[in-house]
Amino acid sequence: IDYTGTEPSSPCNKCLNVSWDSTPPCTCTINFTLEHSFESNVFMYYGLSNFYQNHRRYVKSRDDSQLNGDNSSLLVGIHACVLFSPVFEILYCYYFCLILGTTKPVNWPKPVYMLDSEPDNNGFINEDFIVWMRTAALPTFRKLYRLIERKNNLQPTLQAGKYSLDIAYNYPVHSFDGRKRMILSTISWMGGKNPFLGIAYITVGSICFFLGVVLLIIHHKYGNRNTSADIPN
């Protein structure tokens, strides 16, 4: 579900140029429909595009003393200071639309000790913070946020139907032509969908097959030559 809001028809277009620290944050709602039920566990991701976590200056901005809680380092690093941490709640629509809501601490609007209400998942050991600090290799990436576990075998984890995504829009990405997405995915017995691996395997396999054919032709054409050093009579 893309909720960047660059399209004029998007409900989030009104929030496109809202300042980072606006209080209260601009909100918008996007309705969507699941055509098929999600039978197994559902993985919820947030996705960013054109966000270069792999940039050299960005990677070098990681400061371990900052992660250890040194107050003098909190204003130095870039990596941790641009934390993108959405909060999702997903509910199903029966005769009325319930809310799939998001809010996120952008550029540290909250103190580090208020990232979570649970003391074991707070501060610099917060799981969302740890996931964000794992640098993505490509400018378009997604990161796991939550796992929605299947309750029983009689009902799907998410049944087909209409849903609503309620967004607190407080992480503008329009200035660097970025895109924001919320992603729902599931896995089969073969694992999750990853087109990159399939493309890579097919490409490498095709190259190996081509080289094998070339070497076979070379061997067939030149491999039977007499390599004996004896001078014929």
Salt bridges, closest charged atoms under 4 A:
ASP2 OD2 - ARG179 NH2 3.16
GLU7 OE2 - ARG179 NH2 3.05
GLU39 OE1 - ARG150 NH2 3.73
ASP64 OD1 - ARG62 NE 3.30
ASP128 OD1 - ARG146 NH1 2.94
